[in-house]
Amino acid sequence: MKRRDFIGNTLAIGGLTSVIPISQLYSNVQKKLSHQNKKTNYDVIVIGVGSMGSSTCYQIAKQGYSVLGLEQFDIPHEMGSHGGQSRIIRKAYFEHPNYVPLLERAYENWKSLEQEVSNQIYFKTGLLYFGPSKHPLITGTQKSAKKYDIQVNEFNRKEQIDKFPQFKIPNDYSNLIEVDAGFVTPERAILTYTKQALKHKATIHINEKTLQWSKKDGVIKVKTNKQTYYCKKLVLTAGAWNSKFSKLKNLEVTRQVMFWAKPRNINMFKLNKFPCWTFADPTINGIYYGFPNLSNSSFGEPPGIKFAHHTKGTLTDYDAVNKNISIDEQRTVIEAIRKFIPEGIDSISSIKTCLYTYSPDEDFILDFYNENKDVVIGAGFSGHGFKFASVIGEIIAELVIKGKSIHPINFLKSNRFNG
Ligand SMILES: Cc1cc2nc3c(=O)[nH]c(=O)nc-3n(C[C@H](O)[C@H](O)[C@H](O)COP(=O)(O)OP(=O)(O)OC[C@H]3O[C@@H](n4cnc5c(N)ncnc54)[C@H](O)[C@@H]3O)c2cc1C
């Protein structure tokens, strides 16, 4: 771990300066979606065009294969796991260092997508971590940073107050900043992948629900509420709905809550002045995390600083999510944030729900389905998958087209639950 050479341009926004508004990108994609062919035979069908499915459609179409992406709702939407403007991206993975090589590639792929379309998707804000020095959030981050030489800097209380006066952090907590971390924009990323997939002649159907699939004599049949299609290879990237299309009955879907607040002094919380942050505290389960204030003109509604509690929410039926947030649920999160960011919440501007799909060990499942080399599944992203979407699409395309991936994904095999 490097020490102290951190501050300087930590909060500069990296990459490109062009930020195409979500509304403009959306209408652009909608126009293209309305001119589509009516073919029923494809090389590959992708069930679910969300985070992982949109990136997969792009990667497969780019290589010249005919691909049909089937999405039950609009692109994007707020019924699954990708709604809500922003997702944290970081490399010093506290969950396990095994993820770091995948993250290195994910960063490269986000950058090349940005360059291809001249639109910014990754925003480098730095990520401030704080918590008791023995907490896995701190020790895990330090471990991955050390193993892969990722720029994570430790700093003391005085430096913290100088550089990040928005936070009130206990003296005995560790403070770290991961310089190249920040956030990616899920709706913009999914729309961009969809747009680029269409440019490479993918067919994408929205508001078309897949009902079932089967395989006979080497041909895969996919039935939707509108049509029956045939393909050689199938991809299952249906997020919270993946258990409907697979025998993975050990996936748990939970309802998670995201908050947006108007801060007391908005200038202190602006993009460029305020980093992404995450903390652990002995009095709470899981961790809390949040983002700078984002303008609606570039980032879409709702306005404010967004924050959330990363812990297992209540189990839910993916088709009947309770969208009402109780006063108790609100109070717990608001109190936790106010303790450490006293000026962060003047009033709450919006609260939304979103779905996590947990695998039993909270690691992803990225593999051939049921030893069947014609079907690939990406599932169980367990509330930490979005930052990887750019590399997951590439890996799924490799598995579909070449039958193997050059990326280190053995730890994500589905048979790890068998014994
Ligand atoms: C509140 C919250 C905060 C998060 N924060 C972060 C973060 O900071 N960083 C991070 O990296 N990750 C984060 N995540 C996790 C990340 O967003 C998910 O891991 C990721 O979006 C999962 O992608 P997916 O493709 O599996 O699911 P989705 O993006 O939901 O895509 C699945 C798609 O399949 C479609 N589908 C399902 N069934 C059918 C059907 N029958 N027919 C057609 N289409 C179908 C769905 O409609 C959906 O569009 C967060 C998630 C939530 C909920």
The ligand as an ORCA input file, in Angstrom:
! r2SCAN-3c Opt
* xyz 0 1
  C     -29.555     -0.747     -4.314
  C     -28.444     -1.414     -5.100
  C     -27.173     -0.880     -5.043
  C     -26.126     -1.482     -5.717
  N     -24.888     -0.920     -5.653
  C     -23.871     -1.449     -6.376
  C     -22.617     -0.793     -6.418
  O     -22.427      0.271     -5.808
  N     -21.634     -1.356     -7.174
  C     -21.827     -2.499     -7.872
  O     -20.887     -2.956     -8.530
  N     -23.017     -3.140     -7.854
  C     -24.037     -2.642     -7.130
  N     -25.266     -3.248     -7.126
  C     -25.419     -4.557     -7.778
  C     -25.624     -4.487     -9.272
  O     -26.469     -3.422     -9.609
  C     -26.183     -5.842     -9.709
  O     -25.268     -6.853     -9.296
  C     -26.353     -5.918    -11.208
  O     -27.166     -4.858    -11.666
  C     -26.987     -7.258    -11.574
  O     -27.119     -7.315    -12.974
  P     -28.048     -8.388    -13.683
  O     -27.799     -8.260    -15.138
  O     -27.876     -9.701    -13.020
  O     -29.546     -7.897    -13.335
  P     -30.432     -6.788    -14.061
  O     -29.630     -5.602    -14.385
  O     -31.660     -6.610    -13.244
  O     -30.818     -7.469    -15.440
  C     -31.625     -8.623    -15.537
  C     -32.616     -8.355    -16.658
  O     -33.287     -9.554    -17.016
  C     -34.605     -9.185    -17.369
  N     -35.481    -10.369    -17.336
  C     -35.768    -11.124    -16.259
  N     -36.668    -12.081    -16.583
  C     -36.954    -11.923    -17.899
  C     -37.838    -12.585    -18.783
  N     -38.625    -13.584    -18.388
  N     -37.879    -12.172    -20.067
  C     -37.100    -11.137    -20.495
  N     -36.284    -10.441    -19.673
  C     -36.200    -10.835    -18.394
  C     -34.964     -8.167    -16.290
  O     -36.103     -7.419    -16.612
  C     -33.679     -7.356    -16.227
  O     -33.700     -6.245    -17.098
  C     -26.343     -2.657     -6.471
  C     -27.637     -3.181     -6.562
  C     -28.674     -2.559     -5.900
  C     -30.054     -3.160     -5.990
*
